[in-house]
Amino acid sequence: MREKILGYVKKEFLPLLVLVLILLGMAGASYLYDQVHTNSPSYPEVKEVSGTDWSFQKYSTYFQQLSDKKGAVYAFRVLRQVNLPPVIDMHLLAHIVGDMLYKQKGIAGMKDCTDEFRNACSHSVVIGYLREFGEGALPEIVKTCMEAPGGRGAYTMCFHGLGHGVLAYTGYNLEKAIAMCKKTGTEEFHNREYIECAGGAVMEMTVGVHDRGVWESQAPKYFIKGDPLSPCDADFMSPEVRPICYMHITPELFKAAGSDLGILNPDTFPKAMGYCEAIPKDAVEDRKACFGGFGKEYIMLASGHDIRDLGLAKEPGLRRIRAACSATPNPEGQANCNEMALNSLYWGGENTPDASFTYCQIAEGQAQRACYEQLANNIGYYLSKTEKGRAECARLPSEYRGICSR
């Protein structure tokens, strides 16, 4: 637990995930690049940019200019292949290119999006449309999210991206943003649109990507010193969206524990996870989400910020994730953390499944059984009745195959 974790935070562009990197992870990140780059068309910009050690701002400017010169679709193809420092947030960089795509093609740009970079492109399109046309654009955004690329979860995840834009649109007034998000919920999807939109708004409140100046003035109203669980425990946060709020305030818990997000200290993990213990024990879903939030952050221990396919992460990095989840002595908290880590590695069946299988293989006892059951359920839900789903189901130990084959 005392390995040094390197992170990097640019003041102008705080990443959407906790910026963590263990030195050993650099080798894993290079491996990920090799896998993405193999057998792909060659672009001169890939050679020009790969291996550079620029700031996030400089990479942002480069890809904005490339989008202007050759189009955002072309810039996405280059971004797919480049070998950048592992500390560069690829999701956020893809948002920059996605913003350019919207400027060039408007909402029709959704047809050019893929599910790569954790759906950054579709997020940018709906954010751009909201900014241009305001709250009246919500019905059209709902239709557009129906076209979001990806698997079964792509539609609702589109609303997570929208939540980032909603908060910026309301001037970083979180109460108003949550209220606006509520208008997106439908009975058909059990109000999941509302929940994901609220989660995106909370995440945006932790990072302030879309309007740094307004964010800096508003954030202290919601992140209150002495109350690390704010704003999730605020009266305006409805019980329906409170769990996803806890899921996304993990960076604030790290900071409250005394960890600089630029150089995250593993010694602070127990204290940071300990804040979840302040949530009442009868608030089961809230506690589960709070501990689970650490799992989605700890996955960066395996790959730096190369999110092009976390499913290619190797065993040493995956063991670091499990070790980090063990920072809390609470068995339920450990289980929640590992559950969310697995979900993030599997990512609705869109990632290469290898890391998910390895993550279960390295677990022991009940933790391994729970992991395989969860993986089988994920396969059955996201890849039901597909050839890919049947192939992944067959990789499971025989006693779990019945879960994903029903």
ZIWOGI-V285697 format. One record per backbone hydrogen bond with DSSP energy under -1.0 kcal/mol. NH is the residue of the N-H (numbers start at 0). CO is the residue of the C=O. E is the energy in kcal/mol with one decimal. If there is no record, write none. Layout:
NH CO E
NH CO E
//
This chain:
5 20 -5.8
6 261 -1.2
19 17 -1.2
24 21 -2.1
25 22 -1.5
28 24 -2.4
29 25 -2.2
30 26 -1.9
31 27 -2.2
32 28 -2.0
33 29 -2.2
34 30 -2.1
35 31 -2.2
36 32 -2.7
37 33 -1.7
39 36 -1.4
45 42 -1.3
47 43 -1.7
48 44 -2.3
49 45 -2.4
50 82 -2.4
51 48 -2.0
58 54 -2.1
59 55 -2.6
60 56 -2.4
61 57 -2.4
62 58 -2.5
63 59 -2.0
64 60 -2.5
65 61 -2.4
66 62 -2.0
67 63 -2.0
68 64 -2.3
69 65 -3.2
70 66 -1.5
74 70 -1.9
75 71 -2.3
76 72 -1.5
77 73 -1.9
78 74 -2.7
79 75 -1.9
80 77 -1.5
81 77 -1.8
87 84 -2.3
89 304 -1.3
92 88 -2.1
93 89 -2.2
94 90 -1.5
95 91 -1.4
96 92 -1.5
97 93 -2.7
98 94 -2.4
99 95 -1.4
100 96 -2.1
101 97 -2.2
102 98 -1.9
103 99 -1.7
104 100 -2.6
105 101 -2.8
108 105 -1.9
109 106 -1.6
110 107 -1.7
111 108 -1.9
112 109 -1.2
122 118 -2.0
123 119 -2.3
124 120 -2.0
125 121 -2.0
126 122 -2.1
127 123 -2.6
128 124 -2.1
129 125 -2.1
130 126 -2.4
131 127 -1.8
132 128 -2.4
133 129 -2.7
136 133 -2.2
137 134 -1.8
140 136 -2.3
141 137 -2.4
142 138 -1.6
143 139 -2.3
144 140 -2.8
145 141 -1.1
146 143 -1.7
147 144 -1.5
153 150 -1.7
156 152 -2.0
157 153 -1.4
158 155 -1.0
160 156 -1.3
161 157 -1.7
162 158 -1.9
163 159 -1.1
164 160 -1.3
165 161 -2.7
166 162 -2.1
167 163 -1.6
168 164 -2.7
169 165 -1.9
170 167 -1.5
171 166 -3.0
176 172 -2.3
177 173 -2.7
178 174 -2.0
179 175 -2.4
180 176 -2.6
181 177 -1.6
182 179 -1.1
183 180 -2.2
189 186 -1.7
190 185 -3.3
191 188 -1.8
194 190 -1.9
195 191 -2.8
196 192 -2.4
197 193 -2.4
198 194 -2.1
199 195 -2.3
200 196 -2.0
201 197 -2.4
202 198 -2.4
203 199 -2.4
204 200 -1.8
205 201 -1.1
207 203 -3.3
214 210 -2.4
215 211 -2.3
216 212 -1.1
217 213 -1.7
218 214 -3.1
220 217 -1.9
221 218 -1.7
222 218 -2.4
226 223 -2.1
229 226 -2.1
231 228 -1.1
233 230 -1.9
236 233 -1.2
240 237 -1.2
241 237 -1.3
244 240 -1.6
245 241 -2.3
246 242 -1.9
252 248 -1.4
253 249 -2.2
254 250 -2.0
255 251 -2.4
256 252 -1.5
257 254 -1.7
258 253 -2.2
262 259 -1.1
267 264 -2.2
268 265 -1.5
271 267 -2.8
272 268 -2.8
273 269 -1.6
275 272 -1.3
276 273 -1.5
277 274 -1.6
278 275 -1.5
282 279 -1.7
283 281 -1.5
286 282 -2.3
287 283 -2.5
288 284 -2.2
289 285 -2.2
290 286 -2.4
291 287 -2.3
292 288 -2.1
295 291 -1.3
296 292 -1.0
297 293 -2.8
299 296 -1.6
300 297 -2.3
301 298 -1.8
303 299 -1.8
304 85 -3.1
305 302 -1.5
306 304 -1.4
311 308 -1.7
312 309 -1.9
317 313 -2.0
318 314 -2.5
319 315 -1.3
320 316 -1.4
321 317 -1.9
322 318 -2.3
323 319 -2.2
324 320 -2.3
325 321 -1.0
326 323 -1.9
333 329 -2.4
334 330 -2.3
335 331 -2.7
336 332 -2.4
337 333 -2.5
338 334 -2.3
339 335 -2.1
340 336 -2.0
341 337 -2.3
342 338 -2.2
343 339 -2.2
344 340 -2.1
345 341 -2.6
346 342 -2.8
349 346 -1.8
350 345 -1.4
354 310 -2.0
356 352 -2.0
357 353 -2.5
358 354 -2.6
359 355 -1.4
360 356 -2.3
361 357 -2.1
362 359 -1.0
366 363 -1.2
368 364 -1.9
369 365 -2.8
370 366 -1.8
371 367 -2.5
372 368 -2.2
373 369 -2.2
374 370 -2.7
375 371 -2.6
376 372 -2.2
377 373 -2.5
378 374 -2.5
379 375 -2.4
380 376 -2.2
381 377 -2.7
382 378 -2.0
385 382 -1.5
389 385 -2.4
390 386 -2.1
391 387 -2.3
392 388 -2.5
393 389 -1.8
395 392 -1.1
399 396 -2.4
402 399 -1.2
404 400 -1.1
//
